[in-house]
Amino acid sequence: MAGKDTDRIDSSEFYINPDLKKHQEFLVDDVERQKSAELVSDLKLIKILQHLDDKKYLDLADHFQIVKFQPGQHIVQIGRIADRFFILWSGTAGVFKPGKNGQTLDQVSTLNRLDCVGAVDMFFNRRYSATVTADILLSCIEMNIDMFNILIRPILEDLQSKPEEYNAFKNSDI
């Protein structure tokens, strides 16, 4: 008799094929490796990271997460604890700092692909010095402060031995 509840298949009777599960894990791992390889070519273009070896680039790429921001959404906000480091992967973002009256935020610059957000503030252990807002749908790669301190901070400390590059980094907006 069709239509009775007893005629339905009980999904709890099914099991997961262990080979299929391993295949799915392999696919996820493969996607992660492909993402890392893609990121490495982009990381090599970032000025503060240009002197690294390939293994270091792979280490960095493995510790970034991809995040998306809607137009108008804040990536970071002025005065908040700097605990995330971002690199814009696609899209643009506005950088806002307090205006002359101190009451409003004025746009002081625009960030584009491969621009960094938060590195200076995190390196100097201070709060975010600007509000950065997505202009359009924005993709970034993000690293938390713990991984930043392990992977990026030593790179920036080494940069101090190169005065021209270090001063350019230190004087950047964000």
C-alpha positions in Angstrom: 0.0 0.0 0.0 1.6 3.1 -1.2 1.4 6.2 1.0 1.7 4.5 4.4 4.5 5.7 6.8 5.6 2.1 7.1 6.4 2.0 3.3 9.0 4.8 3.6 12.6 3.9 3.7 14.2 4.6 7.1 17.4 6.6 6.4 18.9 5.4 9.6 19.4 2.0 7.9 22.0 3.6 5.6 25.6 3.7 6.4 28.5 5.8 5.1 30.7 4.0 2.7 34.2 4.4 4.3 35.8 4.6 0.8 33.5 7.4 -0.2 34.3 9.3 3.0 38.1 9.0 2.3 37.5 10.2 -1.3 35.6 13.2 0.0 38.4 14.0 2.5 40.9 13.7 -0.4 38.9 16.1 -2.4 38.8 18.6 0.4 42.5 18.2 0.9 43.1 18.7 -2.8 41.0 21.9 -2.8 43.0 23.2 0.2 46.3 22.5 -1.6 45.1 24.2 -4.7 44.0 27.2 -2.7 47.4 27.4 -1.0 49.2 27.2 -4.3 47.0 30.1 -5.7 47.7 32.1 -2.6 51.4 31.6 -2.8 51.6 33.4 -6.2 49.6 36.3 -4.7 51.7 36.4 -1.5 54.9 36.8 -3.6 53.5 40.1 -4.9 53.1 41.7 -1.4 56.0 44.0 -0.7 56.5 43.1 2.9 56.6 39.4 2.0 58.7 39.5 -1.2 62.0 38.2 0.3 60.6 34.9 1.6 61.5 31.4 0.3 58.8 29.1 -1.2 58.4 27.0 1.9 57.6 30.0 4.0 55.0 31.1 1.4 53.3 27.7 1.7 53.3 27.9 5.5 51.7 31.3 5.3 49.1 30.3 2.7 48.1 27.3 4.8 47.2 29.6 7.7 44.9 32.1 5.9 41.1 31.7 5.8 39.0 33.2 3.0 36.3 35.7 4.2 33.8 37.8 2.4 32.4 41.2 3.2 29.2 42.7 1.8 29.3 46.3 0.5 29.3 48.7 3.4 30.4 46.0 5.9 33.3 46.9 8.2 36.4 44.8 7.9 38.0 46.6 10.9 36.8 49.5 13.0 38.9 52.3 14.5 39.6 51.9 18.2 38.9 48.1 18.3 41.6 45.7 19.4 43.7 44.7 16.4 43.3 40.9 16.3 43.0 40.1 12.6 45.3 40.6 9.7 43.6 40.8 6.2 44.9 40.9 2.6 42.3 42.0 0.0 42.0 39.3 -2.6 39.2 40.9 -4.8 37.3 44.1 -4.6 38.0 47.4 -3.0 37.6 49.0 0.4 37.6 52.5 1.8 39.9 53.6 4.6 38.2 56.1 7.0 39.9 58.2 9.7 38.5 60.9 12.0 37.8 64.2 10.2 39.0 67.6 11.3 36.0 68.1 13.6 36.6 64.7 15.2 32.9 63.9 14.9 32.9 62.2 11.5 35.0 59.7 9.6 36.4 60.9 6.3 37.6 58.6 3.6 41.4 59.0 3.2 42.2 56.3 0.7 41.0 53.2 -1.1 42.5 49.8 -0.8 42.7 47.4 -3.8 43.7 43.8 -4.5 46.7 42.6 -2.3 46.6 45.6 0.0 47.0 44.7 3.7 44.8 45.7 6.6 45.9 45.4 10.3 49.5 44.5 9.9 50.9 47.8 11.2 48.5 48.0 14.2 49.1 44.3 15.1 52.9 44.7 14.8 52.9 47.7 17.2 50.3 46.1 19.5 47.8 48.9 19.2 44.2 49.3 18.3 43.1 49.6 14.7 43.9 53.1 13.6 41.2 53.3 10.9 37.9 51.9 9.9 38.0 49.9 6.7 34.8 49.3 4.8 34.0 47.1 1.8 33.0 49.2 -1.2 31.7 46.2 -3.2 31.5 42.5 -2.5 35.0 41.9 -1.1 37.0 38.7 -0.6 39.9 38.8 1.8 42.3 36.3 3.2 42.4 36.6 7.0 44.8 35.5 9.7 44.2 35.6 13.5 46.6 37.3 15.9 48.1 34.1 17.2 49.2 32.9 13.7 50.2 36.5 12.9 52.6 36.5 15.9 54.0 33.1 14.9 54.3 33.6 11.1 54.2 37.3 10.2 55.7 39.2 13.2 59.2 37.6 12.6 59.1 38.6 9.0 58.3 42.2 10.0 61.0 42.1 12.7 63.5 41.1 10.0 62.2 43.9 7.8 63.6 46.4 10.4 67.1 45.6 9.0 66.0 47.1 5.7 65.3 50.8 6.6 63.7 51.9 3.4 61.2 49.0 3.3 60.6 49.1 7.0 59.8 52.9 7.0 57.4 52.4 4.1 55.7 49.7 6.1 55.7 51.6 9.3 54.2 54.8 7.7 51.5 53.0 5.8 47.9 54.0 6.6 46.8 50.7 8.1 
